[in-house]
């Protein structure tokens, strides 16, 4: 019994010691002073002693919200979100309603909206999200991250499927302003279960609501839209007719045929668009009437691209010379899209006019049908295409057709072989590109010829082979951009900026994102420069992550160029350090550029750390960009798709860029000029133009691309080695 009592006393003493140690660690008064936290401005915000709630609960977060520093206030918002209790959410809501300091800070406001989005069905939270969507106040609208916060608020309201939230979203659509686009996009993402609440109590349907109904695609709106065709206001009638056309309902066709005969320009335009959207009889005639009149000519061109028809060739040709030079390329593209023998004849004639030649050649290259192919074959065999710029133009058009449509015009091989022996550097460059892209010559053999032993490389030939290698990678046959690594690595410079030969061979980094063979210090210098190779160097650098490199990676991830930020994020997908996922999560949180957020999500799709899930779910649920949400959904599937961009895309478009000098004295600046082509998926292709200033870049994904020339001519851009 005495031994038992002694053992109990010993355990009780140990327990009391442990309790005192824990209490001391938590800052509760146990006979010693509790540390006080000080923010960046020297302001203390420690909780009162003696209460566990005062140390860890809502009061600490509330005092953080009153901090003199933005980071302290942001921590307060995040702490309330992490607590997540009704008391914490009420405290956060109250703080945003009462504090103008919080609403002026874009990052804090965005973080608050994202937290409150999970509670959008609460009566106290909904008004704040509605205010963020529709008003935001002048200070909030002027602050950064406003678009992200507005989009997140709209998506949260739409996802709640609450009747009051739906009413607020509809009000934003009808009110207009910055909230209209966000509200309409959110309703399309999370459509209401029925269109009845959108139409309830409305005698007439406003044009903005017609647009929304057309976007929603709910055929239950058709009866009310048909009634709106009888509205006294022409604008209301036109909006209803267009919405019906979007829904595939042809009941507006008869009215549209009447409108196209009207003298009213708006009515005529609306009627033609309805017929074009429906693909109805009389659409071509209506578009032709728009093309014939000055005030509606550009509308006619736009609709001719939407609803192509061989019947539009003549009115398009007639409108060509009446438009400004900048608009004529769209007309020529519309002629090519119209198709048929007349279109091929018109484009063949346009090849003889220098101001139309490139656009006409590109249109012929992409125009389906045997007529266009026959036209290119005639052009290849014509006397005017026996040498010089005309021959290069037709040859490039034939190559584009072969790569995009898989139809190689007869005679192309003979022309490429003849151009290989010409003295003109541009001719030889076109020949190398064509022979490699069509598989007549391997990338390796082309590089052997461009870089003979003990002699400098011919930059123009290396650049042509490099761009053509993207076509070989897309086809899955033969060698591809990886072959450029031997030129790239063997001739890597020691300077801060890459030379022209290195930029030309830079497509090797598309095939090898880690940049094997290049030192970390060289990649860092290139990534921090302004050359077209900087983005791919920034993507390769994280694969070498260590204590010495981490600081430079962080600076690139926070830099001013969104293209560099995006590529650094893509590189973090292959970073060997596990905390790279935390870097990506932090980069996503307040990134305003959607292309960078897409890159972050792509990189997170490859990472396997669990911390990635929260960011992917945030992107899936509240990101205002459609592509970001789609990528995040794909990354969160059970199989976990890896979404890193491909080196090149099979059957993808070919970019055709012609650099034009502003004056004869500026010709040197476009000859062999370096540039970066940003693909629609955000990946950069470093390129060097042919000696005549023309670029063909195959294997691109669908979507818009952007070309940025190097700030100035790169050393080594000369026509000869």
C-alpha positions as CSV (number, residue, x, y, z in Angstrom):
1,X,0.0,0.0,0.0
2,X,2.8,2.4,0.8
3,X,4.5,1.6,-2.5
4,X,1.2,2.3,-4.4
5,X,0.7,5.7,-2.6
6,X,4.3,6.7,-3.4
7,X,3.8,5.8,-7.1
8,X,0.5,7.8,-7.2
9,X,2.2,10.8,-5.7
10,X,5.1,10.6,-8.2
11,X,2.7,10.4,-11.1
12,X,0.6,13.3,-9.8
13,X,3.8,15.4,-9.4
14,X,4.9,14.7,-13.0
15,X,1.4,15.5,-14.3
16,X,1.4,18.9,-12.5
17,X,4.9,19.7,-14.0
18,X,3.7,18.8,-17.5
19,X,0.7,21.0,-17.1
20,X,2.8,23.9,-16.0
21,X,5.2,23.5,-18.9
22,X,2.3,23.4,-21.4
23,X,0.7,26.4,-19.8
24,X,4.0,28.3,-20.0
25,X,4.5,27.4,-23.7
26,X,1.0,28.8,-24.3
27,X,1.6,32.1,-22.6
28,X,-0.7,31.6,-19.7
29,X,0.5,33.2,-16.4
30,X,2.5,30.5,-14.5
31,X,4.9,32.8,-12.8
32,X,6.8,34.1,-15.8
33,X,6.3,36.8,-18.4
34,X,4.5,35.9,-21.7
35,X,6.2,37.0,-25.0
36,X,4.4,39.8,-26.8
37,X,4.2,39.7,-30.6
38,X,5.2,42.9,-32.4
39,X,4.2,43.6,-36.0
40,X,6.2,45.2,-38.8
41,X,5.4,48.7,-37.5
42,X,6.4,48.0,-33.9
43,X,2.8,47.7,-32.7
44,X,2.1,44.9,-30.1
45,X,-1.0,42.9,-30.4
46,X,-0.6,40.1,-27.8
47,X,-3.7,38.7,-26.1
48,X,-4.4,39.3,-22.5
49,X,-2.8,36.9,-20.1
50,X,-4.6,34.1,-18.4
51,X,-7.1,33.0,-21.0
52,X,-6.6,30.3,-23.5
53,X,-9.3,31.9,-25.7
54,X,-7.4,35.2,-25.7
55,X,-4.3,33.4,-27.0
56,X,-5.7,31.2,-29.8
57,X,-9.2,32.5,-30.5
58,X,-11.1,35.1,-32.4
59,X,-9.8,38.1,-30.3
60,X,-6.2,37.6,-31.5
61,X,-7.4,37.6,-35.1
62,X,-9.5,40.7,-34.5
63,X,-6.5,42.5,-33.0
64,X,-4.5,41.5,-36.1
65,X,-7.1,43.1,-38.3
66,X,-6.4,46.4,-36.5
67,X,-2.6,46.0,-37.1
68,X,-0.7,48.9,-38.6
69,X,0.8,46.6,-41.3
70,X,-0.9,45.0,-44.3
71,X,0.8,41.7,-43.6
72,X,-0.6,41.7,-40.0
73,X,-4.1,42.4,-41.3
74,X,-3.8,39.7,-43.9
75,X,-2.8,37.2,-41.2
76,X,-5.8,38.3,-39.2
77,X,-8.1,37.5,-42.1
78,X,-6.4,34.2,-42.7
79,X,-6.6,33.2,-39.0
80,X,-10.4,33.9,-38.9
81,X,-10.8,31.8,-42.0
82,X,-8.7,29.0,-40.5
83,X,-10.9,29.0,-37.3
84,X,-14.0,28.8,-39.5
85,X,-16.5,28.9,-36.7
86,X,-19.7,30.9,-37.0
87,X,-18.2,33.4,-34.5
88,X,-15.1,33.8,-36.6
89,X,-17.1,34.3,-39.8
90,X,-19.3,36.8,-38.1
91,X,-16.2,38.7,-36.9
92,X,-14.7,38.7,-40.4
93,X,-18.0,39.9,-42.0
94,X,-18.3,42.7,-39.4
95,X,-14.7,43.7,-40.0
96,X,-15.2,44.2,-43.7
97,X,-18.4,46.1,-43.2
98,X,-16.8,48.5,-40.8
99,X,-13.2,48.9,-41.8
100,X,-12.2,50.9,-44.9
101,X,-8.6,49.9,-44.3
102,X,-9.4,46.3,-45.1
103,X,-11.3,47.1,-48.3
104,X,-8.6,49.4,-49.6
105,X,-6.1,46.5,-49.5
106,X,-6.6,44.4,-52.6
107,X,-4.9,41.3,-51.2
108,X,-6.8,41.4,-47.9
109,X,-10.1,42.0,-49.6
110,X,-9.5,39.1,-52.0
111,X,-8.6,36.7,-49.2
112,X,-11.7,37.7,-47.3
113,X,-13.9,37.2,-50.3
114,X,-12.4,33.7,-50.8
115,X,-13.0,32.8,-47.2
116,X,-16.6,34.1,-47.2
117,X,-17.4,32.4,-50.5
118,X,-17.7,29.1,-48.6
119,X,-20.5,30.8,-46.5
120,X,-22.4,32.6,-49.3
121,X,-25.7,31.1,-48.2
122,X,-25.5,33.0,-44.8
123,X,-27.7,36.1,-44.5
124,X,-24.8,38.1,-43.0
125,X,-22.3,37.1,-45.7
126,X,-24.4,37.4,-48.9
127,X,-24.7,41.3,-48.8
128,X,-21.0,41.7,-48.6
129,X,-20.4,39.4,-51.6
130,X,-23.1,41.3,-53.5
131,X,-21.5,44.6,-52.7
132,X,-18.1,43.2,-53.9
133,X,-19.8,42.2,-57.2
134,X,-21.8,45.3,-57.9
135,X,-20.2,48.2,-56.1
136,X,-16.9,47.6,-54.2
137,X,-16.7,51.4,-53.7
138,X,-14.3,53.7,-55.5
139,X,-11.4,52.8,-53.2
140,X,-12.0,49.1,-53.7
141,X,-12.3,49.4,-57.5
142,X,-9.0,51.3,-57.6
143,X,-7.2,48.7,-55.6
144,X,-5.4,45.8,-57.1
145,X,-6.9,42.3,-57.4
146,X,-10.4,43.8,-57.9
147,X,-11.2,41.5,-60.9
148,X,-10.2,38.4,-58.9
149,X,-12.3,39.4,-55.9
150,X,-15.3,40.3,-58.1
151,X,-15.1,37.0,-60.1
152,X,-14.8,35.0,-56.9
153,X,-17.8,36.7,-55.4
154,X,-19.9,36.1,-58.5
155,X,-19.0,32.4,-58.6
156,X,-19.7,32.0,-54.9
157,X,-23.2,33.6,-55.3
158,X,-24.0,31.5,-58.4
159,X,-22.8,28.3,-56.8
160,X,-25.0,28.9,-53.7
161,X,-28.2,28.6,-55.9
162,X,-29.9,30.9,-53.4
163,X,-32.8,32.9,-54.7
164,X,-31.6,36.2,-53.2
165,X,-28.1,35.5,-54.7
166,X,-29.6,34.8,-58.1
167,X,-31.6,38.0,-57.9
168,X,-28.4,40.0,-57.1
169,X,-26.6,38.4,-60.0
170,X,-29.4,39.2,-62.4
171,X,-29.4,42.7,-61.1
172,X,-25.7,43.0,-61.9
173,X,-26.3,41.7,-65.4
174,X,-29.0,44.3,-66.1
175,X,-27.2,47.1,-64.3
176,X,-24.0,46.8,-66.4
177,X,-20.6,48.0,-65.4
178,X,-17.7,45.8,-64.2
179,X,-20.1,43.4,-62.4
180,X,-22.0,42.4,-65.6
181,X,-19.3,40.3,-67.1
182,X,-18.5,38.5,-63.9
183,X,-22.1,37.9,-63.0
184,X,-22.9,36.5,-66.5
185,X,-19.9,34.3,-66.6
186,X,-20.8,32.9,-63.1
187,X,-24.3,32.1,-64.1
188,X,-23.1,30.3,-67.2
189,X,-20.7,28.2,-65.0
190,X,-23.4,27.6,-62.3
191,X,-26.7,28.0,-64.2
192,X,-30.0,28.1,-62.2
193,X,-32.1,25.0,-62.1
194,X,-34.8,26.9,-64.0
195,X,-35.0,30.1,-66.0
196,X,-38.3,30.9,-64.4
197,X,-36.7,33.0,-61.6
198,X,-34.9,35.1,-64.3
199,X,-38.2,35.8,-66.1
200,X,-40.6,36.1,-63.2
201,X,-42.5,39.3,-63.0
202,X,-41.1,40.8,-66.2
203,X,-43.3,42.2,-68.9
204,X,-40.5,42.5,-71.3
205,X,-37.0,41.0,-71.6
206,X,-34.2,43.5,-71.6
207,X,-31.4,43.1,-74.2
208,X,-28.8,42.2,-71.5
209,X,-31.1,39.4,-70.3
210,X,-31.6,38.2,-73.8
211,X,-27.8,37.8,-74.2
212,X,-27.7,35.9,-70.9
213,X,-30.5,33.5,-71.9
214,X,-28.7,32.9,-75.2
215,X,-25.4,32.1,-73.3
216,X,-27.2,29.8,-70.8
217,X,-28.5,27.6,-73.7
218,X,-31.7,26.7,-71.8
219,X,-34.4,26.0,-74.4
220,X,-37.1,26.6,-71.8
221,X,-36.5,30.3,-72.5
222,X,-37.6,30.1,-76.1
223,X,-41.3,30.8,-75.6
224,X,-40.6,34.1,-73.8
225,X,-38.0,35.1,-76.3
226,X,-40.5,34.5,-79.1
227,X,-42.9,36.8,-77.4
228,X,-40.1,39.4,-77.2
229,X,-40.0,39.5,-81.0
230,X,-43.1,41.6,-80.8
231,X,-41.6,44.2,-78.5
232,X,-42.1,47.8,-79.6
233,X,-38.4,48.6,-79.1
234,X,-36.2,47.5,-82.1
235,X,-33.2,46.9,-79.8
236,X,-35.3,44.5,-77.7
237,X,-36.5,42.6,-80.7
238,X,-33.0,42.3,-82.2
239,X,-31.6,41.0,-78.9
240,X,-34.4,38.4,-78.6
241,X,-33.8,37.3,-82.2
242,X,-30.1,36.8,-81.7
243,X,-30.7,34.8,-78.5
244,X,-33.2,32.6,-80.3
245,X,-30.6,32.0,-83.1
246,X,-28.0,31.1,-80.4
247,X,-30.5,28.6,-79.1
248,X,-31.0,27.1,-82.5
249,X,-34.6,28.3,-82.9
250,X,-35.4,29.6,-86.4
251,X,-38.6,31.5,-85.5
252,X,-36.8,34.8,-85.9
253,X,-35.9,34.0,-89.5
254,X,-38.9,35.7,-91.1
255,X,-38.5,38.8,-89.0
256,X,-34.8,38.9,-89.9
257,X,-35.5,38.8,-93.6
258,X,-37.7,41.8,-93.2
259,X,-35.1,43.7,-91.2
260,X,-32.4,43.2,-93.8
261,X,-34.5,45.2,-96.3
262,X,-34.9,48.1,-93.8
263,X,-33.1,51.4,-94.2
264,X,-32.2,51.4,-90.6
265,X,-28.6,50.3,-90.3
266,X,-29.0,48.6,-86.9
267,X,-32.0,46.6,-88.1
268,X,-30.1,45.6,-91.2
269,X,-27.1,44.5,-89.2
270,X,-29.2,42.6,-86.7
271,X,-31.2,40.8,-89.4
272,X,-28.0,39.7,-91.3
273,X,-26.5,38.4,-88.1
274,X,-29.5,36.4,-87.2
275,X,-29.6,34.8,-90.7
276,X,-25.9,34.1,-90.5
277,X,-26.1,32.5,-87.1
278,X,-29.0,30.3,-88.3
279,X,-27.3,29.4,-91.6
280,X,-30.6,30.3,-93.2
281,X,-31.5,31.0,-96.8
282,X,-30.7,34.6,-97.7
283,X,-27.8,34.9,-95.3
284,X,-25.2,35.4,-98.0
285,X,-27.3,38.1,-99.7
286,X,-27.8,39.9,-96.5
287,X,-24.1,39.8,-95.7
288,X,-23.3,41.0,-99.3
289,X,-25.6,44.0,-98.7
290,X,-23.6,44.9,-95.6
291,X,-20.3,44.6,-97.6
292,X,-21.7,47.0,-100.2
293,X,-22.3,49.9,-97.8
294,X,-19.6,51.8,-96.0
295,X,-21.2,52.0,-92.5
296,X,-21.7,48.2,-92.4
297,X,-18.8,47.0,-94.4
298,X,-16.7,45.8,-91.5
299,X,-19.8,44.0,-90.0
300,X,-20.1,42.2,-93.4
301,X,-16.5,41.1,-93.2
302,X,-17.0,39.8,-89.6
303,X,-20.1,37.8,-90.6
304,X,-18.5,36.5,-93.8
305,X,-15.9,34.8,-91.5
306,X,-18.7,33.4,-89.3
307,X,-20.9,32.2,-92.2
308,X,-18.6,31.5,-95.2
309,X,-20.1,31.0,-98.6
310,X,-18.8,30.9,-102.2
311,X,-21.5,33.5,-103.0
312,X,-19.7,36.0,-100.9
313,X,-16.5,36.0,-103.0
314,X,-17.6,38.7,-105.4
315,X,-18.8,41.2,-102.7
316,X,-15.7,40.5,-100.7
317,X,-13.4,41.3,-103.7
318,X,-15.4,44.4,-104.4
319,X,-15.0,45.5,-100.7
320,X,-11.3,44.8,-100.6
321,X,-10.0,48.1,-102.0
322,X,-12.6,50.2,-100.2
323,X,-11.2,49.2,-96.8
324,X,-8.1,50.5,-94.9
325,X,-4.9,48.5,-95.4
326,X,-5.1,47.1,-91.8
327,X,-8.6,45.6,-92.5
328,X,-7.8,44.0,-95.9
329,X,-6.1,40.9,-94.4
330,X,-9.5,40.0,-92.8
331,X,-11.2,40.3,-96.2
332,X,-8.6,38.1,-97.9
333,X,-9.0,35.5,-95.1
334,X,-12.8,35.6,-95.6
335,X,-12.3,35.0,-99.3
336,X,-10.2,32.0,-98.5
337,X,-12.7,30.7,-96.1
338,X,-15.5,31.1,-98.6
339,X,-13.9,28.6,-100.9
340,X,-14.6,27.5,-104.4
341,X,-13.1,28.2,-107.8
342,X,-13.8,32.0,-107.7
343,X,-12.0,32.3,-104.4
344,X,-9.0,30.5,-105.7
345,X,-8.9,32.7,-108.8
346,X,-9.2,35.9,-106.7
347,X,-6.4,34.8,-104.3
348,X,-4.2,33.8,-107.2
349,X,-4.6,37.3,-108.6
350,X,-3.9,38.9,-105.2
351,X,-0.5,37.1,-105.1
352,X,0.7,39.6,-107.8
353,X,0.0,42.6,-105.5
354,X,2.8,43.2,-103.0
355,X,0.5,44.6,-100.4
356,X,-1.8,41.5,-100.6
357,X,0.7,38.8,-101.5
358,X,1.4,37.3,-98.1
359,X,-2.2,37.3,-96.9
360,X,-3.3,35.8,-100.2
361,X,-0.6,33.1,-100.0
362,X,-1.6,32.2,-96.4
363,X,-5.3,32.1,-97.4
364,X,-4.6,29.7,-100.3
365,X,-2.4,27.5,-98.1
366,X,-5.3,27.0,-95.6
367,X,-8.3,27.0,-98.1
368,X,-9.8,23.5,-98.4
369,X,-10.6,22.0,-101.8
370,X,-8.8,21.0,-104.9
371,X,-9.1,24.5,-106.4
372,X,-6.7,26.0,-103.9
373,X,-4.2,23.2,-104.3
374,X,-4.3,23.5,-108.1
375,X,-3.8,27.3,-107.8
376,X,-0.6,26.7,-105.7
377,X,0.6,24.2,-108.2
378,X,0.1,26.7,-111.0
379,X,1.9,29.3,-109.0
380,X,4.9,27.0,-108.3
381,X,5.3,26.4,-112.0
382,X,4.8,29.9,-113.2
383,X,7.6,32.0,-114.6
384,X,7.2,34.7,-111.9
385,X,8.0,32.1,-109.2
386,X,11.3,30.9,-110.7
387,X,13.5,32.9,-108.3
388,X,13.7,35.5,-105.5
389,X,10.9,36.6,-103.2
390,X,8.0,35.4,-105.3
391,X,9.3,31.9,-105.3
392,X,9.9,31.9,-101.5
393,X,6.4,33.2,-101.0
394,X,4.7,30.4,-103.0
395,X,7.0,27.8,-101.6
396,X,6.1,28.8,-98.0
397,X,2.4,28.7,-98.9
398,X,2.9,25.2,-100.3
399,X,4.7,24.1,-97.2
400,X,2.0,25.5,-94.9
401,X,-0.6,23.5,-96.9
402,X,1.4,20.3,-96.6
403,X,1.8,20.8,-92.9
404,X,-1.7,21.9,-92.0
405,X,-3.9,20.0,-94.4
406,X,-1.6,17.2,-95.3
407,X,-1.8,18.1,-99.0
408,X,1.5,18.7,-100.6
409,X,1.3,20.5,-104.0
410,X,3.0,18.8,-106.9
411,X,6.4,20.3,-107.7
412,X,7.3,21.3,-104.1
413,X,10.1,18.8,-103.8
414,X,11.8,20.0,-107.0
415,X,11.6,23.6,-105.9
416,X,13.1,22.9,-102.4
417,X,16.0,21.0,-104.0
418,X,16.7,23.8,-106.4
419,X,16.7,26.4,-103.7
420,X,19.2,24.5,-101.6
421,X,21.9,25.4,-104.2
422,X,21.1,29.1,-104.4
423,X,23.5,31.8,-103.3
424,X,20.7,33.8,-101.6
425,X,20.8,33.0,-97.8
426,X,17.0,33.3,-97.6
427,X,16.5,30.7,-100.4
428,X,18.7,28.2,-98.6
429,X,16.9,28.8,-95.3
430,X,13.5,28.1,-96.9
431,X,14.9,25.0,-98.5
432,X,16.3,23.7,-95.2
433,X,13.0,24.4,-93.4
434,X,10.9,22.7,-96.1
435,X,13.1,19.6,-96.4
436,X,13.3,19.1,-92.7
437,X,9.6,19.8,-92.0
438,X,8.4,17.4,-94.8
439,X,10.8,14.7,-93.7
440,X,13.0,14.8,-96.8
441,X,16.0,15.6,-94.6
442,X,16.6,14.7,-91.0
443,X,17.3,17.4,-88.4
444,X,20.6,15.8,-87.7
445,X,21.7,15.9,-91.3
446,X,20.5,19.5,-91.7
447,X,22.6,20.5,-88.6
448,X,25.6,18.7,-89.9
449,X,25.4,20.7,-93.1
450,X,24.8,24.0,-91.2
451,X,27.7,23.4,-88.8
452,X,30.6,21.9,-90.7
453,X,33.7,20.8,-88.8
454,X,36.0,23.6,-87.6
455,X,33.8,26.2,-89.1
456,X,31.2,28.5,-87.6
457,X,27.5,27.5,-87.9
458,X,25.3,29.2,-90.5
459,X,22.8,30.9,-88.1
460,X,20.1,31.1,-90.8
461,X,20.2,27.4,-91.6
462,X,20.3,26.4,-87.9
463,X,17.3,28.6,-87.2
464,X,15.4,27.1,-90.1
465,X,16.2,23.6,-89.0
466,X,15.2,24.4,-85.4
467,X,11.8,25.7,-86.4
468,X,11.2,22.8,-88.8
469,X,12.1,20.3,-86.0
470,X,8.8,21.3,-84.3
471,X,7.0,19.8,-87.2
472,X,9.0,16.5,-86.9
473,X,8.2,16.4,-83.2
474,X,4.5,16.9,-83.9
475,X,4.4,14.1,-86.5
476,X,6.1,11.7,-84.1
477,X,8.4,10.6,-86.9
478,X,12.2,11.0,-86.9
479,X,14.2,13.4,-84.8
480,X,13.0,16.6,-83.3
481,X,14.0,19.6,-81.2
482,X,16.2,17.5,-79.0
483,X,18.7,17.3,-81.8
484,X,19.4,21.0,-81.4
485,X,21.0,20.3,-77.9
486,X,24.3,19.3,-79.5
487,X,24.5,22.7,-81.2
488,X,23.1,24.4,-78.1
489,X,25.4,22.7,-75.6
490,X,28.6,22.7,-77.7
491,X,28.4,26.4,-78.5
492,X,27.0,27.7,-75.2
493,X,28.5,31.1,-74.5
494,X,29.9,32.4,-71.3
495,X,28.3,35.8,-71.6
496,X,25.3,37.1,-69.8
497,X,23.1,37.2,-73.0
498,X,22.8,34.3,-75.4
499,X,24.0,34.7,-79.0
500,X,21.8,34.3,-82.1
501,X,23.0,30.7,-82.5
502,X,21.9,29.8,-79.0
503,X,18.5,31.5,-79.4
504,X,18.0,29.6,-82.7
505,X,18.9,26.3,-81.0
506,X,16.8,27.2,-77.9
507,X,14.0,24.9,-79.1
508,X,16.0,22.2,-77.5
509,X,14.8,23.4,-74.2
510,X,11.2,22.7,-75.3
511,X,12.2,19.0,-75.6
512,X,14.3,19.1,-72.4
513,X,12.7,21.4,-69.9
514,X,15.6,20.8,-67.4
515,X,18.2,22.1,-69.8
516,X,20.7,19.2,-69.4
517,X,24.2,20.2,-70.2
518,X,23.8,23.9,-69.2
519,X,25.1,25.1,-65.9
520,X,22.8,26.6,-63.3
521,X,24.7,29.8,-63.3
522,X,24.3,30.2,-67.0
523,X,20.6,29.4,-66.9
524,X,20.2,32.0,-64.1
525,X,21.9,34.7,-66.1
526,X,19.8,34.0,-69.2
527,X,16.6,33.9,-67.2
528,X,17.3,37.3,-65.6
529,X,18.1,38.8,-69.0
530,X,15.8,40.1,-71.8
531,X,16.5,37.7,-74.6
532,X,13.9,35.5,-76.2
533,X,15.6,32.5,-74.4
534,X,14.9,34.0,-71.0
535,X,11.5,32.3,-70.4
536,X,12.8,28.8,-71.2
537,X,15.9,29.4,-69.1
538,X,13.6,30.4,-66.2
539,X,11.6,27.2,-66.7
540,X,14.8,25.1,-66.6
541,X,16.3,26.8,-63.5
542,X,14.1,25.2,-60.8
543,X,15.4,21.7,-61.7
544,X,18.7,22.8,-60.1
545,X,17.0,24.2,-57.0
546,X,19.2,24.5,-53.9
547,X,20.1,27.0,-51.3
548,X,22.1,29.1,-53.7
549,X,19.5,29.1,-56.5
550,X,16.3,29.4,-54.4
551,X,16.5,33.2,-53.9
552,X,16.8,33.7,-57.7
553,X,13.9,31.4,-58.4
554,X,11.7,33.4,-55.9
555,X,12.7,36.7,-57.6
556,X,11.8,35.3,-61.1
557,X,8.5,34.1,-59.7
558,X,7.7,37.6,-58.4
559,X,9.1,39.5,-61.4
560,X,7.4,42.1,-63.6
561,X,7.2,40.0,-66.8
562,X,4.2,37.5,-66.6
563,X,5.8,35.3,-69.3
564,X,8.8,34.8,-67.0
565,X,6.6,34.2,-64.0
566,X,4.6,31.6,-65.9
567,X,7.7,29.7,-67.1
568,X,9.2,29.8,-63.6
569,X,6.0,28.3,-62.3
570,X,6.1,25.6,-65.0
571,X,9.7,24.8,-64.0
572,X,8.7,24.3,-60.4
573,X,6.8,21.2,-61.5
574,X,10.1,19.4,-61.8
575,X,11.8,21.0,-58.8
576,X,13.4,18.3,-56.7
577,X,12.6,20.1,-53.4
578,X,9.2,19.1,-51.8
579,X,8.5,22.7,-50.7
580,X,8.3,23.8,-54.3
581,X,4.6,23.1,-54.0
582,X,4.4,25.8,-51.3
583,X,6.1,28.2,-53.6
584,X,3.5,27.5,-56.3
585,X,0.6,27.8,-53.8
586,X,1.9,31.2,-52.7
587,X,2.4,32.4,-56.3
588,X,-1.1,31.5,-57.2
589,X,-2.8,33.2,-54.3
590,X,-2.5,36.8,-55.4
591,X,-1.5,36.4,-59.1
592,X,-3.6,38.7,-61.3
593,X,-2.4,37.4,-64.7
594,X,-4.5,34.4,-65.9
595,X,-1.7,33.0,-68.0
596,X,0.5,32.7,-64.9
597,X,-2.3,31.1,-62.9
598,X,-2.7,28.6,-65.7
599,X,1.0,27.7,-65.5
600,X,0.8,27.3,-61.7
601,X,-2.1,24.9,-62.0
602,X,-0.3,23.0,-64.7
603,X,2.7,22.6,-62.5
604,X,0.6,21.6,-59.5
605,X,-0.9,18.8,-61.6
606,X,2.5,17.2,-61.7
607,X,3.4,17.6,-58.0
608,X,2.3,15.0,-55.5
609,X,2.5,16.8,-52.2
610,X,-0.9,17.0,-50.5
611,X,-0.7,20.7,-49.9
612,X,-1.4,21.2,-53.6
613,X,-5.0,20.1,-53.2
614,X,-6.2,23.3,-51.4
615,X,-4.8,25.5,-54.2
616,X,-6.3,23.4,-56.9
617,X,-9.7,23.4,-55.2
618,X,-9.5,27.2,-54.9
619,X,-8.7,27.5,-58.6
620,X,-11.5,25.1,-59.6
621,X,-14.1,26.8,-57.5
622,X,-13.4,30.5,-57.5
623,X,-11.0,31.5,-60.3
624,X,-12.7,33.8,-62.8
625,X,-10.7,32.4,-65.8
626,X,-12.4,29.5,-67.6
627,X,-9.1,27.8,-68.6
628,X,-7.8,27.9,-65.0
629,X,-10.9,26.3,-63.7
630,X,-10.9,23.6,-66.4
631,X,-7.2,22.8,-65.8
632,X,-7.8,22.6,-62.0
633,X,-10.7,20.2,-62.5
634,X,-8.6,18.0,-64.7
635,X,-5.8,18.0,-62.2
636,X,-8.1,17.0,-59.4
637,X,-9.5,13.9,-61.1
638,X,-8.9,10.6,-59.5
639,X,-6.3,9.7,-62.1
640,X,-4.6,13.1,-61.6
641,X,-3.8,14.1,-65.2
642,X,-0.4,15.7,-65.8
643,X,-1.1,18.9,-67.7
644,X,2.4,20.2,-68.7
645,X,2.4,21.6,-72.3
646,X,3.6,19.4,-75.1
647,X,6.7,20.2,-77.1
648,X,4.5,20.7,-80.2
649,X,1.1,19.7,-81.3
650,X,0.3,17.2,-84.1
651,X,-1.7,18.8,-86.9
652,X,-1.5,22.2,-85.2
653,X,-1.6,25.5,-87.0
654,X,1.5,27.1,-88.5
655,X,2.3,30.7,-87.7
656,X,3.4,32.8,-90.6
657,X,5.0,36.1,-89.6
658,X,6.5,38.7,-92.0
659,X,8.5,41.5,-90.5
660,X,8.4,44.7,-92.5
661,X,10.9,47.4,-92.2
662,X,9.6,50.9,-91.7
663,X,12.3,52.3,-94.0
664,X,15.0,51.0,-96.3
665,X,17.6,51.9,-93.7
666,X,15.8,49.5,-91.2
667,X,16.1,46.4,-93.4
668,X,19.1,45.2,-91.4
669,X,17.0,45.1,-88.2
670,X,14.6,42.5,-89.6
671,X,17.1,40.3,-91.3
672,X,17.5,37.2,-89.1
673,X,15.8,39.0,-86.2
674,X,15.4,37.1,-82.9
675,X,12.0,37.0,-81.3
676,X,9.9,35.0,-78.8
677,X,6.6,33.5,-79.9
678,X,4.2,32.9,-77.0
679,X,1.9,30.0,-77.8
680,X,-1.8,30.0,-76.8
681,X,-0.8,27.6,-73.9
682,X,1.7,30.2,-72.6
683,X,4.9,28.4,-73.7
684,X,7.5,30.4,-75.5
685,X,9.2,29.3,-78.7
686,X,12.5,31.2,-79.2
687,X,12.9,31.9,-82.9
688,X,15.2,33.6,-85.4
689,X,13.7,34.9,-88.6
690,X,14.9,33.9,-92.1
691,X,17.3,36.5,-93.7
692,X,14.3,38.1,-95.5
693,X,12.5,38.7,-92.2
694,X,9.9,35.9,-92.5
695,X,9.1,33.2,-89.9
696,X,7.2,29.9,-90.3
697,X,6.6,28.2,-86.9
698,X,4.7,24.8,-87.1
699,X,3.3,22.6,-84.4
700,X,1.4,25.2,-82.4
701,X,-1.7,24.6,-80.3
702,X,-5.0,26.2,-81.4
703,X,-5.6,29.7,-80.1
704,X,-4.1,33.1,-80.3
705,X,-0.3,33.6,-80.2
706,X,1.8,36.7,-79.6
707,X,5.2,37.6,-81.1
708,X,7.7,39.9,-79.3
709,X,10.8,40.9,-81.0
710,X,14.1,41.0,-79.2
711,X,14.8,44.5,-77.8
712,X,17.6,44.9,-80.3
713,X,19.6,42.9,-82.8
714,X,21.4,40.1,-81.1
715,X,25.2,39.7,-81.8
716,X,25.6,37.2,-84.5
717,X,22.4,38.0,-86.4
718,X,24.3,38.5,-89.6
719,X,23.1,36.9,-92.8
720,X,26.3,34.9,-93.1
721,X,28.0,32.9,-90.3
